[in-house]
Amino acid sequence: MVQEILEGKTVSPRDVSVLTKKGEKRIIFSRGTPLRDKEGKIIGVVGIGADVTEIRKMEEKLIQSEKLRALGELSGGVAHDFNNMLAAILGRAELLKMNLESFSGKERRRIFPLLKQGLEVIEKAASDGAETVRRVQEFSSIRADDREFIQVDLNEVVSDALDFTRARWKGEAELKGIKIRIKKELSPISPIMGKPSELREVLTNLINNALDAMPQGGRIKIKTFKEDKCICLKVEDTGTGMPAHIMERIFDPFYTTKGPQATGLGMSLSYGIITRHRGTISVDSQEGKGTIFTIKIPIVSVKKIKEGEVQGLPKKGGEANILVIEDEEDVRNLLSDILASDGHKVTTASNGKEGIEAFKKGSFEMVFTDLGMPGMSGWEVASSIKKLYPEVIVAIITGWGVQLDLDEQKKTGVDLIVNKPFRLGRILKLTREALEIKDKVKSKKD
């Protein structure tokens, strides 16, 4: 810049990378003007520089979050349709598992193990699919939505992720005649708050990326340790590494160097998951020298809840009349069967208009209505029902997840939100709790 000014060129301000005496890289925003003598001849340069390293880092984070937010909006419609399908699969599997308990004797011994095993596979596949959809919906969100977080031991997450990827780094590698060495350095660490399935997904992505970078074999080292008030996890490989221009874009959605067979979403999803856990994920890599991913998540002390633990259902009450309004037949029938299995009398309707007519003819304590229906939305249905009978409990069923309009919820008087794909226990728990509260309020009035 100085040379260009001395040559009389017009120079715009610019960022300059410098190295401090301590070896730290900093970014300096520099501008300069020519220093002239009485004849106007340039005899020097007056320059000024400001350290903008932290500002530039903040700008990069803002740009990244905007990219992710845009992708989140794009994915919303697709996620809604997937959630409808997953709701029917997951719910049916749970219902069948529950009904299997009623078999006894030889019949049960003969069919139970095989059928139960198959149902568990269906249930887990649907559940994992639901988690994938939810991550696509939520990974762009910077909000701290930790309602479903539990205490997690990152060392257990490491073990699970290695089990999930064992087929690649052991079985597949041995078939190809290459050797992948796995080195674990797991320290005794405090638990963090998080969602195990999401954290497993992140670590699985990192392990698979490391394997992709070591086609001739190599070593993957996974290390956990405490640093300040965070639990840190490092995944280091001895692979091909990556140049700076790829490393800068590694967390961009749809960016991939693996060809058309890859989606380019793995690291974007991982970035969103770690951000939602109030943590950070960074990468350091050099061509030919491997790659290191570092994750830091803050430690939070709370009461431990185990993964998959189902909170006890409230005591089963009496029979209630419940109206289910849902345009998807499979989901409508599933929800009806779940409620009927708990002793309730269920009436169904396939759209909003039909549902309102059924409500006027009957006497209902509770209504479940889908949010996205042709002709009449769930908000409109809820508003109409509340005008007819304000004390009825109205629950909105939705596959849109994070795109719910909370102002609309308050305006229409909706009492509950049920996200698809819903779990059997979740529906029963919500229904029992809602009806229990309604009975208490009624008894006080009486």
N, C-alpha and C positions, 0 to 999 in steps of 0.2 A: 504494500500500500504506500509506504514511504517513497519507494522508487517511482511509482506511478505519479505521485504528487510532484516529485522533483522534475519529472518529465513534462509537467504541465497538463496532465490528464485530469478529467473530472472523475473524482472517486466517491463512490457511495459508501456510507458506513457499513461495516461488516463484522461478522463474528470471526474471531481468531482463536484457534486452539493453542494453548500454551501448556508447558510442563513446569510445575513449581520445583523448587530445590528439593522438596521431599518426594518428588516423583509423581505428584498428583496432577491429573488432567483437569484443567479449568477452561472455561469459555469466556473470552473477553470481547465485549462489544466495543469496537474501535472506530474512531472517526478522526480525520486529520484535515488540516487546511495549510495552504502554502504560506511561508513566511517570506515577505518580499522586502527588497531594499527600496531606496527612494526612487530608483529608476523603474521599479516594478519587476525586477529580476528576482526569480525564486532563489533564495539563499538558504532555505531550511524548511522544516515542517513543524508545525505545532500540532501535537496529537494528544488525545485523551482516551482512556480506556476504562470501562466499568466491568466488574466481574458479574456476569449474568448467568453463571452456571446453574444456580438453583431455579432461576426464572425459566430457563430453557427446559429444565427437567419437568417443571410444573406444566409448561405448555405442551410437552410431549404427552404427559398423562392426560391432559384435557383432550387433545386430539384423539388419543387412543379410546377414551371413554365415549367420545362422539361417534367414532366408527362402530363401536360395540352397540351403542344405543340404536343406531340406524339398523343394524343387523337384527337386533331384538324385535324391532317393529316389523321388519320383513318376515320374521319367522312366526309371528303370532298366529296368522291364519292357518298355516300348516300344522302348527302345534295343536290348534283347536280340533282339527279333524283327526289327528292321531290320538288325542285324548279320548275322543268318543269311542274309537275302536278298542283302545286299551282298557277302557272302563268295563266294557262287556267281557273281555277276555279275563281280566283280573278278578272281577266280581264273580263270574261263573265258577272259576277255579276255587275261589274261597267258599262259595256256597256248597259245591260238591264235596270239598274237604270236610265241611261242617256236617253235611248229611251222612257222610261215611261213618261217623261216630255212632249212628243208630243201628248199623249192622252188627250182628252177633254170631257166635258159633262158627261152624265150618265155613259158612258163606263169607263171613268177614275174613277169616284166616286165608281163604283162597284168593280173594280179589283185592283185599285191602292193601297189601304192600305194593303191588304193581301199580294199582290205580293211584294210590297216594303219592308214589314216587313221580308218576307222570304229571299229576296235578301240581306238585311242587315245582317241577320244571317249568310248566306253563306259568305258574304264579310268579316265579322269579324272573322269567323272561319278560313278562308283561310289566313287572315292577321296575326292572332295569330300563325297559323302554320308556316308561313314564318318567323316570329320573332323567333320561336323556332329553326328553321333550322339555322337562322343567328347566334343565340347564340351558337349553337353547333359548327358552323364554326369559330366563333370569340372568344369564351371564353378563349382559350388557348393563345391568342395573348396579349402581354404586350404593344403593340403599343398604342399610344394615338390617336385613330381614332375617332374624335369627330365631324365629319362633320354633323351628323344628330342629334347632341345634341341640346336641347332647355332648357329654364329655367324651373325648376321643383320645386314645393313646396312639400317637403317630407311629410308634414302633409296631403296633398291631396292624396299622394301615400298610406299613412297609411289607410285613409278612404276607398279608392278604394279596397285595399287588404282585409280589413275586410268585405266589401260588397261581394267580390268574394268568401270568405271562410265562409260566414254566414251560408250557408246550413249545414256545418259541426259543427261549434261551437254552433249553436243554434238549427236548425231543427233536425239534426241527433242526437245531444246530448240529446235533450228533449225526443226523441223517445226511447232512451236507458235508460232514467231515471237518467242521470247524469247532473251535472251543471258545465258549463264553464263560469267563470267570466272574462270579458274583461275590463281592466283598461287602459285608455288612459291618458297620461300626455304630452300633446302636447304644447310646448312653441311657442311663436311668433318667427319664424326663417327666415333667409334670404334664397332666392332661391339658388339652385345649378344648374350646367349644367349637363344634363343627358338625358337619354332616358326613358320616363315614363313607357313604356311597360316592359322594362328590370328591372327597379327598382321595379315595381309591382310584377314581377316574383320572385325576391329575397325575398321580404317581404312575399309573399304568401307561398313560400317554408318554411320560418322560422315559420310562423303561423301553417302550416300543421305539421311540425316536432314537434312543441310544443304540438299540439293536440294528435299526436301519442304517446308522452311521458306521457300523462295524461289520460289513459284509464278509470280511475275512477273519472275523473273530476279534476278541479283545477282552477288556475288563470293564465292569460296571461297579463303581463303589457308591454305596448309599450310606450316608452318615446322618445321625441325629444328635443334636446337642442343644444346650441352653445358652442363650446369649442375651444379656440384660434381662428384659421381661418378656422375651420371646422364645419360642421353641423353633429351632432351625432344622431344616432338612436339605441336604445337598445330594444331588445325583450327578456323579462324574463319570464320563466315559472316555475311552482311549480311541475314539473314532476319528473320522476325517475332519471334524471341526467345520467351521463355517466362516466365510469372509465377513467383514464388517457390514457390508450393505445388506446381507441376508440377516445377520444378527439384529440389525435395527428394525427389521420388519417381521421378526419371528412371531410376534403376538398379534399381527394384523389378521382380521378375518379374511378367509378365502386365499391367503397367501401360502403357497406351497412350492417346494422344489422337487416333489415326488412324482410329478406327472399327473395326467388326467384321472388316474384311479384314486387320487387323494382329494379330500374335500377342502383342506386348508382351514379347518375349524378346530382341530384338536388343541392347539396352543392358545387360540382365542378363548375357547371354552375354559381352559385351565386358568388363564389370566382372570376371567370373570369370576370363577369359583374362588380363587384365592383372595380376590378383592372383596367378595361378599363375606369372606371369613375375616375381614379387616386386616389381611396380611399383604405381603408383597412377594412377587416372584421376579427374579432377575436371571440374566444369562451372561456368561463369559465364555468366549470361544476364540480359538485361533486355528486357522487352516493347518491340518496335519498334526495338531496337538490336542485334539479332543474338545469336549464341551462340559461346562459345569452349570447346572441350574441350581439356584438357591431360593428356598422358600422360607419366609419368616412369618409366624403367626403368633399373636399375643397370647399370653397365659391368662386364663380367667378361672377363678375359683368359684365353683357352684356345686350344688348337690348332684351326684352322679345318677344318670339314667342310662341304662344299657341300650345298645342298638337293638331295634326290633321289639323293645319292651312295649307291651300294650298296656296303657293305663287302665285300671280296673273300671269296668262298666258300672254305671249307676244301677241301683236295684231296679229290676224289671217292674214296670207299673202295669196298669190295666190296659185293656184294649182301647185303641184310639182309632178314629176315622181319619184317614190320611188321603189327600188327593195328590197324584203325581202327574205333572204336565211335562211331556218330553216328546219331541218330534222324532228322535232316533228310537226305533222299535226295540232294538236289543237293549239299549240303556234303560228304556222305560220298563220293559219286562223284568230286567235285572233288579232295578230299584224296588219294584213292586214285590218281587219274590223275597228280597232281603227284609223288607218291612213286614211282609206277611209271616215270615219265619219267626218274627219277634212277637207275633200274636195280634198284629194290627189288621184292621179291615181297610183294604186299599182300593181306591177307584182311580182309573187312569184316563188320560186324555192325550191326544196326539198333537194338539196345537193350542195356542192361547185362547182363541175364541171358544173352542170346544171345552176347554178347561173352565172358563168363566161360567158357561152354561151349566156344567156339572156342579160347580160350586154353589150356584143359586138354588139348584134342586136338592142338594144334600146338606148335611150338617157335619162340618169338618173341624178338627182341632188343629190340623197342620197341613201345609201345602208345600210340596217340592215343585219348583218350576225351572225349566231350562232357561238359560239366558238368551242364547241365540236361536230364535225360531222364526220361520217365515211368517209374515203377516202381522204378528204381534210379539214384541220382545218380552223377555222375562220381567224387565222393569215395568212395562205397561201392565202385564198380568198382575204383578205384585201390588202396584198402585190401585188397580181396580178392586182387588180382593180386600185390601186394607180399607178402602172407602166403604165397602159393603159390610165388613166385619173387622174393625181395627184390632180386636184381641186375638185373631187367628195368627198362628206362627207361620211365617213365610220364609222358606229357604230357597236361595238361588243356586242352581247347579250350573257350573261353567267349566269350559275347557280353555278359557282365554287367560286364566292365571293372572299374571301381574297387570293385565290391561283393564282390570275392573275399575269402574268409575265409582269412587267412594262417596262423592257428593250425590250421585244418583241413588246409591244405597240408602243414604240418610233421607233423601227426599221421598222415596217411595215406601219407606218404612220396613225394608227388608231386615229380617232378624238374623239370618245365618247365611254364610257363603260356603258352598261345598264344591271343592275343586275336583275335576275329573283327571285321571281315573280315581274314583273314590274307593276306599277300603271298607270292607264289611263292618269291621269294628268301629270305624269312624262314623258311619251312618247310624249304627245302633246307639253309640255313645251320644251323638248330637241329639237324636230323637228323644232318647230317654231323659237327657238333661233338660231339653226344651219343654217337654211335657210335664216334667217334675216341677219346674219353675212356674209353669202356667197353672198347675194345680194348687201350688202354694199361694199364688196371687189370688186365685179364685176363692180359696178357703178363707183368706183374710177379709175379702169383701163380704163373704157370707156371714 
